[in-house]
C-alpha cells in the first residue's frame, strides 16, 4: 500500500463505485414517478469506460513491480535508507590524531563482549549516545 500507483487505482475504483451507488439511488421508477438523471448516468458510463483503462494500467504496473529486478531495487533502496537513518555519519565526535593513534593501539588489546538478549527479534533502533557512553566507560 506504500506504492502511490496502487493508492491512486484503489481510490479511483472506490470513488467510481460510490458515485455509481449515489446515481443508482437517485433513479426512480414506477409509483414514485419516473426520473432518470441522464447526465449522471452518462457520466457513470464514461467513468466505467475510463476505469477499464485504469485496470489495464494497474495490471501492467503490478506485472512490472513483481519482477525480480524491481523487487531487488526496492529492497536495496529501503536498506540504504535504513542504514542512513540508523547509522548517520555524524555519530559521535571526531578523534584527534593522538586519540586516534591511542585508540588503534588499544584496539589490539580489546576483547569482544557479548550482548545477551532476553528475547528473539531484530534491532529496531539504536541509542547512539548510550552506546558511546558504554564504549567510553570501559576505557
Secondary structure in CASP SS format (residue, H / E / C, confidence):
PFRMAT SS
TARGET T0000
AUTHOR 0000-0000-0000
METHOD secondary structure of the structure
MODEL  1
X C 1.00
X C 1.00
X C 1.00
X H 1.00
X H 1.00
X H 1.00
X H 1.00
X H 1.00
X H 1.00
X H 1.00
X H 1.00
X H 1.00
X H 1.00
X H 1.00
X H 1.00
X H 1.00
X H 1.00
X H 1.00
X H 1.00
X H 1.00
X H 1.00
X H 1.00
X H 1.00
X H 1.00
X H 1.00
X H 1.00
X C 1.00
X E 1.00
X C 1.00
X H 1.00
X H 1.00
X H 1.00
X C 1.00
X C 1.00
X E 1.00
X C 1.00
X C 1.00
X H 1.00
X H 1.00
X H 1.00
X H 1.00
X H 1.00
X H 1.00
X H 1.00
X H 1.00
X H 1.00
X H 1.00
X H 1.00
X H 1.00
X H 1.00
X H 1.00
X H 1.00
X H 1.00
X H 1.00
X H 1.00
X H 1.00
X H 1.00
X H 1.00
X H 1.00
X H 1.00
X H 1.00
X H 1.00
X H 1.00
X H 1.00
X H 1.00
X C 1.00
X C 1.00
X H 1.00
X H 1.00
X H 1.00
X H 1.00
X H 1.00
X H 1.00
X H 1.00
X H 1.00
X H 1.00
X H 1.00
X H 1.00
X H 1.00
X H 1.00
X H 1.00
X H 1.00
X H 1.00
X H 1.00
X H 1.00
X H 1.00
X C 1.00
X C 1.00
X C 1.00
X C 1.00
X C 1.00
X C 1.00
X C 1.00
X C 1.00
X C 1.00
X C 1.00
X H 1.00
X H 1.00
X H 1.00
X H 1.00
X H 1.00
X H 1.00
X H 1.00
X H 1.00
X H 1.00
X H 1.00
X H 1.00
X C 1.00
X C 1.00
X C 1.00
X C 1.00
X C 1.00
X C 1.00
X C 1.00
X C 1.00
X C 1.00
X C 1.00
X C 1.00
X C 1.00
X C 1.00
X C 1.00
X C 1.00
X C 1.00
X C 1.00
X C 1.00
X C 1.00
X C 1.00
X H 1.00
X H 1.00
X H 1.00
X H 1.00
X H 1.00
X H 1.00
X H 1.00
X H 1.00
X H 1.00
X H 1.00
X C 1.00
X C 1.00
END
